[in-house]
């Protein structure tokens, strides 16, 4: 069946583009309200969600009228851990549960407001629109913005600024399809499933999964670029597009013309997300990941409005929550959290959400227009019978080099997640050291921990394993042990010196079996360069030399300007066959003699 779960295109609002104007933000910066005054000011019944441990507050604004949507009084039997006794109550509890999951993953000192409602949306026996969501406002050049001239979803912008950039207005607008419940003409009788256990019967649609997906778009998982024309929104970059590249061109979206961006939107397989956290955390993908570590984004031809670009590709496996197709229940935001880290969100260690069911009535909302969306197909998974649970470490991957205090360790689960109670992650010195717990010995949903390896022995191999316990107490050890190597040069700069006027170099042995990185940086400016050679393209173990000089001629690879908070240049060698020593040099030009590298904002002495 064709079931859409999509972002809300930035131009799809109750305003015309010509009506969207920039307004100054008190304290500095600019914002554009994508919705009318009646939409952004509507306030209904509130439910305040405060997640454990992070201090993040997400407030749901119930924009439904009496007797509909979240206020539907139709009786319903409690199901799957959802104790509500009416459809409206069950929707409230499910929304609370989903909001708590996000609130346990991102950190913000500014309250996040989500205006949500149910409306009858497109639905037939074979296709339907599940819902849509997007930011109500976009902001740029606010105090604390990591990039100038760059649009941010208002929830992210407010978090970075440490103050509400659109006070009194919702940060996210979301609408869900009320036609799906108890309607034999809609999806041949499939209904919303409001349980919290990811176990919908008969192909019903897991509401929590759809909520998580749509909230992800509102929090930052979408671009504001016009997919048909390639035009930037009001002429400025957005933070999401800053990490997009077209691999066939070797160009970042920020460096493209409008025509090139429009062509890249339909360049299936070559549109990639290049953020360093996504690259690092995507090692567990078996498909949909380029040899460089870049992850494929959804770029069908022709463009699918509301879906193209603003999702991971359907080739990504294991399936991700933020793909365009609804493939079944999934309560793990997965790589979306890594992508949010790249966008600038502060990421917290996740905890299990504890739903609360308190709603306080306020004023009656103003009704808003019904969205029109484009349907896209889905795949319905075959349920797996309950039973003993086995898990294996899926991330990091075998042989991966790791460094830092937040190495993500994630479980791959081969049985229904609803039966899983806890997962324990452990490590040891390979091959026969004593096992030590990573984080909590009883890790709960969404079943991953962050491993601090900053104090472990450099170049030492360590084993990782995971142990699961289900709700009946059955314990099944990990099917395999994953061995990784701690490499304190893997994610940091290898040289910290003042590079101005001197010739500095670094030599490192490259391996054919793992991804190799070598980097250098200027301790005064904070800028650095990094070279990555993916696993499998090096013919033998050889030396790679990196030098900084003022005259350079490199003949392969392409240079990506990330220019992020820890700004660096990265050279990705897409194909190579090293048979001896190799030297890569980075050039710069300053033809106008202003002390700034041409085409950048980087002082020439940084290189």
Buried (B, 14 or more C-beta within 10 A) or exposed (E): BBBBBBBBBBBBBBBEEEEBEBEEBEEEBBBBBBBBEEBBBBBBBBBBBBBBEBEBBBBBBBBBBEEBBBBBEEEBEBBBBBEBEBBBBBBBBBBBBBBBBBBBBBBBBBBBBBBBBBBEBBBBEEBBBBBBBBBBBBBBBBEBBBBEEBBBBBBBBBBBBEBBBBEEBBBBBBBBBBBBBEBEEBBEBBBBBBBBBBBBEEBBBBBBBBBBBBBBBBBBBBBBBBBEEBBBBBEBBBBBBBBBBBBEBBBBBBBBEEEBBBBBBBBBBBBBBBBBBBBBBBBBBEEBBBBBBBBBBBBBEEBBBBBBBBBBBBBBEBBBBBBBBBBBBBBBBBBBBBBBBBBBBBBBBBBBBEBBEEBEEEEBBBBBEEBEBBBBBBEEEEBEEBEEBBBBBBBBBBBBBBBBEBBBBBBBBEBBBBBBBBBBBBBBBBEEEEEEEBBBEEBBBBBBBBBEBEEBEEEBEBBBBBBBBBEEEEEBBBEEBBBBBBBBBBBBBBBEBEBBEEEBEBEBEBBBEBBBBBBBBBEBBEBBBBBBBBBEBBEEEBBBBBBBBBEBEBEEBBBBBBBBEEBBBBBBBBEBEBEEEBBBBBBBEEEEEEEBBEEBEBBBBBB
